[in-house]
Amino acid sequence: MQEHSTSVTTYAAVFISLLVLTAATSLVATVDLGPFNVVVALFIAVVKMMLVALFFMHLRNSTILTKVVVGGGMLWLGILLLFSLSDVLTRGWLPVPGK
Amino acid sequence: MASHTELPELREQFETPEQQKEISTLGMWTFLVTEIMFFGGLFLAYSIYRHEFAAVFGLASNQLNIVIGAVNTAVLICSSFTMVMAVHAAQIGSRKALIIFLILTILLGGVFLGVKAYEWNEKFEQHHVPGPSFHLAGTQQQGPAQLFFSLYFTMTGLHALHMVVGEGLMLFLLWGAIAGKYGPHYYTPVDIGGLYWHFVDIIWIFLFPLLYLIARHQH
């Protein structure tokens, strides 16, 4: 079994990082960064997600098959978001005759 | 190689305990991927309507209490930490630590749900629940404002429902831990129960900025 048992120190470090990132995202949200507020908020959320998935959910030490399944899921989520939003967000770009 | 008679937890369709654990983990992740798709649709709906009605969604979002939201996020992160420590305790065979960390996880999950109930109650008092008595001050567009709160209640409600299911799973694991079922040779249920718990945490990690934070700078 490839059971690389993660140490308590690593878990504690990830835990502290997650709390710090939560405080950071709450504080940064009150500063006006224009369109970048959304970008920063989502970036921090993605970093937190990666920390939880890789360390707490042990994805780091999972089998290749598990990683492929998770990666496949994220790929399909990406297709859902990308295709739908690329439709909605670009509707105003070109004038439609008769509209 | 370990035989089936020596290991009562090893089901007959598996050759080794490692194989059984791998398949259980893969099964849980497959379920979680369906959950990602399910919540993904809601996140997409939220993104589209937020783009469509940016000003009203910003105004409505700023009605939510940022301090309560942040504290509840921290509570959930603490529960994820106690959960991973529970898995660790099972791995090293400390039954007592496993029981303590599972109880802590259940308690923190309970705190999260309690705070959520308080928040929802506040929304009823402020007439921010979609329906005939809905009113959001400061805008003419009551329809899109209701849409924000519909999405808010749907997403946080489904998340809370997952928390309730998680609490049930934790109680089941606690019962097994007290009975002494789990140890270094077999802790798969604790491990995949943890996967579910952390997944629910990840959903909240995205709900918090999207619902609470996205328009704070416009204050």
Interface residues (C-beta under 8 A of the other chain):
Chain A: M1 E3 S5 T6 V8 Y11 A12 F15 L18 L19 T22 A23 T25 S26 A29 T30 V31 D32 L33 N37 V38 A41 L42 I44 A45 K48 M49 V52 A53 F55 F56 M57 H58 S62 T63 L65 T66 V69 V70 G72 G73 M74 W76 L77 L80 L81 S84 L85 V88 L89
Chain B: P17 E18 K21 E22 T25 L26 W29 T30 L32 V33 I36 M37 G40 G41 F43 L44 S47 I48 H51 E52 I66 G69 A70 T73 A74 I77 C78 S80 F81 M83 V84 M85 H88 Q91 I92 D191 G194 L195 H198 F199 D201 I202 I205 F206 F208 P209 L210 L213 I214 R216 H217 Q218 H219
